[in-house]
Amino acid sequence: MGVIRILDSRAAADLLTRRSACLQDAERVVRPILEAVRDRGDAALLEYCRKLDGFEGSTVVVSTARCQSALGQLDPEFVSAVDLAARNIREYAGTQLPEERLIDYPDGRRLGQIVRPLDSVGAYIPAGRYPLPSTLMMTVIPAQVAGVERIAVACPRPSAEILGLSAYLKVPSVFRMGGAQAIAALAYGTESVPKVDRIVGPGNIYVAAAKKLIAGETGIDFVAGPTEIVIIAGEGNPAHLAADMLAQAEHDVNASAMLLTNSRSLAQAVAVEIERQLVTLPTADVAGEAMARHSAIVIFETLQQAAEFVNQLAPEHLALHDAALLPAIRHAGSIFLGPSSPEAAGDYASGPNHVLPTSGAARLRGGLSAADFVKVISVQELSSDALARLAPAITTLARAEGLEGHARSVEVRVQAGSPESKKSTVDT
């Protein structure tokens, strides 16, 4: 038996029963951490940072000077890559913001919306198995495009690249803290860490559980689970397909990579290629386990059937090697069209965000965007004639709900504008 399973479509239904992250168990672990940081502030935060992250300092605040020093030592090739990626991310984020507008209707209504940024945002940057400076760009840049003034970065073990990139992006506040204690500090505020309006960014199961628990008090992006990719291809280069699956699998032993195809010969060729590439892959211990435990190649009769299966799965990443299938897709976090659009391009430099919903949450929303950092506030202005036209409907509906005061607040204006009302006022 090979590293990865090859399944018939009739067995694919079992794949819809996702590995549910044991959030309930994680919630029991993180709840006392959240409560401690909320009640005791920095003292509890430092206690858990020392206990869980091996922190040895006296404050979680990372100085601006340290970040600037790290920036000065970054490899020029890394800085050049950041220049390109940041420019593309910023450009794409700018297209995502809702527009302000006011529309004048013929009946005297003037309706529209204004767009205002959040005051503050916390970006959580994982640094467990791999430090992720790319996630720093994906969380900070859209917030900057949206106009957020106060951005805080939390990272349990920031690498030199993360510190230097923070200075490059002119992030005002960087904190060396991770896990549930970091989420608590950002959500509630401590003596050293100001409270933020929204927390974004991926993390492990404890970070996910903490975000879920504080969601009623502080905004979050979404609760993320293990990363996943689905590829639909009827033909293609087996080496490319195998490489794309392994690229996702190397993230975590719980990651998932699936190829959906109508070609048995392609399925077999990709399975062989996966085994061949694993031999020289430095992250083979992680990727191999993810491929064996949580990944599969599934053979369907048609690619349209594969597309419908995708809609049931609602994957985080979806690669469509045939762009003609795009109209059939209803649910996916981010879509990569054509054989020259590997998911890794989206992870780093093409522009769209790589912070994406997992575990079926793509049924409800897409990935993180600049729009997540603003509020759309409705605006309405009525002329006296417009209010008079609306008055019968307003007062009827208000009284149907038993809200007489609502009805009278309209009638007092409409009646005050009538000739009879004006005459009565003068006579009085």
Secondary structure, DSSP 8 states (H G I E B T S, - for coil): --SSEEEEGGGGGGGGS-----HHHHHHHHHHHHHHHHHHTHHHHHHHHHHHH---SS-SEE-HHHHHHHHHTS-HHHHHHHHHHHHHHHHHHHTTS---EEEE-TTSEEEEEEEEE-SEEEEE--BSSSB-HHHHHHHHHHHHHHT-SEEEEEESS--HHHHHHHHHTT-SEEEE--HHHHHHHHHH--SSS---SEEE----HHHHHHHHHHTTTSEES----S-EEEEE-SS--HHHHHHHHHHHHTT-TT-EEEEEES-HHHHHHHHHHHHHHHTT-TTHHHHHHHHHHH-EEEE-SSHHHHHHHHHHH--SEEEESSGGGGGG----SEEEESTT--HHHHHHTSSS------TTGGGT--S--GGGGEEEEEEEEE-HHHHHHHHHHHHHHHHHTT-HHHHHHHHHHHHHTSHHHHHHHHH-
